[in-house]
Amino acid sequence: MRILDESVAGDIDLLLTDVNMPLMSGIELAFRTQAAHPNVRLLFMSAYTDIQIPTELGAGFVAKGFTIAELSLEVEQALNRGPRPVPDPPQLPPAAA
């Protein structure tokens, strides 16, 4: 989260994150990243295929076990999607230090 708190030169084009992570979910990270970088495109990955990604994020999803070709295609599709309006994030707890 430090990168979001610090000044970043330029914009972040793509956030590729796992849905399940320690300390913070990938979904929470996505909302926080979009708040700081509204033009970011989002791509989630997970070994769990029954994950519910909030549709307002406009994110892509790739199931783990993917090949390099599958990941490349998903990244390309994510980058070709236009940025979405930044949704109002749910009430999130403060980020862990």
C-alpha positions in Angstrom: 0.0 0.0 0.0 3.0 2.3 0.4 3.1 2.8 -3.4 -0.4 4.2 -3.3 0.5 6.5 -0.4 3.6 7.9 -2.2 3.7 10.0 -5.3 3.9 7.8 -8.3 5.4 9.3 -11.5 2.8 8.7 -14.2 -0.2 6.5 -14.1 -0.6 2.8 -13.2 -1.9 1.0 -16.3 -2.8 -2.3 -14.9 -3.2 -3.9 -11.4 -2.9 -7.7 -11.5 -3.6 -9.1 -8.1 -4.7 -12.3 -6.4 -8.1 -12.1 -4.8 -7.0 -13.7 -1.6 -4.0 -12.2 0.1 -2.8 -11.7 3.7 -3.6 -8.4 5.4 -5.9 -7.1 2.6 -8.1 -8.7 -0.1 -7.3 -8.1 -3.7 -10.8 -6.5 -4.0 -9.9 -4.0 -1.3 -6.6 -3.3 -3.0 -8.4 -2.7 -6.3 -10.8 -0.2 -4.7 -7.9 1.7 -3.0 -5.9 1.6 -6.2 -8.8 3.0 -8.3 -9.3 5.8 -5.8 -5.6 6.9 -6.2 -5.3 6.0 -9.9 -8.7 6.3 -11.6 -7.4 5.1 -15.0 -6.0 1.8 -13.8 -7.3 -1.4 -15.4 -7.9 -4.3 -13.1 -7.2 -8.0 -13.5 -7.8 -10.5 -10.7 -6.5 -14.0 -10.5 -7.4 -16.8 -8.1 -7.4 -20.6 -7.8 -11.0 -20.2 -6.6 -13.4 -19.9 -9.6 -16.5 -19.0 -7.6 -15.2 -15.6 -6.5 -17.6 -12.7 -6.8 -15.8 -9.7 -8.2 -17.9 -6.5 -7.8 -19.1 -5.6 -11.3 -18.6 -1.9 -10.7 -14.8 -2.5 -10.8 -15.0 -3.5 -14.4 -12.2 -6.0 -13.8 -11.1 -9.1 -15.7 -10.5 -12.5 -14.1 -8.2 -15.3 -14.9 -8.2 -18.7 -13.0 -4.9 -19.9 -11.7 -3.4 -22.7 -13.7 -3.4 -20.4 -16.7 -0.8 -20.6 -19.4 1.4 -17.7 -20.4 -0.7 -17.4 -23.6 -3.9 -17.2 -21.5 -2.5 -14.6 -19.2 -1.2 -12.6 -22.1 -4.6 -12.6 -23.7 -6.3 -11.5 -20.4 -3.7 -8.7 -19.9 -4.3 -7.5 -23.4 -8.0 -7.5 -23.0 -7.7 -5.7 -19.7 -5.5 -3.0 -21.2 -7.9 -2.5 -24.1 -10.8 -1.9 -21.8 -11.3 1.8 -21.2 -11.0 3.1 -17.7 -14.2 3.0 -15.8 -15.6 5.7 -13.6 -14.3 5.2 -10.1 -17.0 3.6 -8.0 -17.7 4.7 -4.4 -15.7 2.2 -2.4 -17.3 0.2 0.4 -16.4 1.3 3.9 -12.9 -0.2 4.2 -10.8 -0.5 7.4 -7.5 1.4 7.5 -4.7 -0.3 5.6 -2.3 -2.4 7.8 1.1 -1.0 8.2 
